[in-house]
Amino acid sequence: MIPARRVACADEIAAMLGCKPRAFHARRRRLVAAGFPPPLPGLGLRWDIQAVEAWISAQSGAPGAADPGGYEARLIERAAAMAAA
């Protein structure tokens, strides 16, 4: 099971992005098109906090910013661990 502190609901993700939940939902398709992480499979509208933070960092263009695609490998590993449990 993924610890609760590593998963955030849409309201929490909206706060991380500095917008209201309604605005987040309205912009979600555009965000996903820009590489924003999808919700975690099987958890409804819950996101991996680290994946979202990595995406936000990558958007800054700062040197050493996290790779926004790196979340995919972590999700695959977690899905395999969940399936094995």
N, C-alpha and C positions, 0 to 999 in steps of 0.2 A: 504494500500500500504506500502511496506517495504521501509524505507528511503534509499536513494542511498548510503549513507556512510556505510551502513551495508552490502552492496553487492559489490562484486568485479568481474571484468572480468578475463579471463585467463591470460592476460598480467600482471595484478596486482598480481594475485596469484603466477605466476612464480617469480615475484620480491620478494614476501614474502618468497618464498622457496629458493631464491638466485640462480635462474637459468634463462635461456632464455626461452621465450614462446615456442619455438620449442622443447626444452628439456622437458618442462613440459608436452606438448601434447604427446611426445614419451613415457614418464614415467607414464602417467595417469593410465593405467590399473594396473600397479604394485602398485602405490600409493593407489588406491581404494582397492586392495587386502590387503593392509596393514592398512585398516580402514580409509583412507582419505575420507573426506565428499564428497558426490556426488554434482553435480550442483543442484541449487534450481529448483524444478518442475515449468514448465511454463515460465521460465526466460531465456531459452537458456543456454549458457555457462557462468552462473553467480553463484558465490559461496557466502555462508554466511561467512563473514569475521570472526565472532566470532567462528564459527565451525572450520574454518581452523586454527585460532590461538590456539584453544584448542587442536587440533590434533598435531600441531607443539610442543606445551608445553608438551603434553603427550609423544612425541618421545624423549624428553630430559631425561626422567627418573628421573627428579628432584622430591624431595618430594613435595607433594601437587600439582603436575601437573594435569591439567584438564583431566577429563575422555573423551577420544575421542568419545565414544558412546553417550555422553550427547547431542550432536547436534540433534539427531533424535527427541527427545521430543520437542525441540524448533521448529524444522521444522514442526512437526505435528501441534503444536499450531498455528504457522503462517499460515499454509495451511488452517486450520479451520477458522481463522480470515479472510483470503482472500476470502474464499468461502462464508462467512457470509456477506461480504461487497457488 
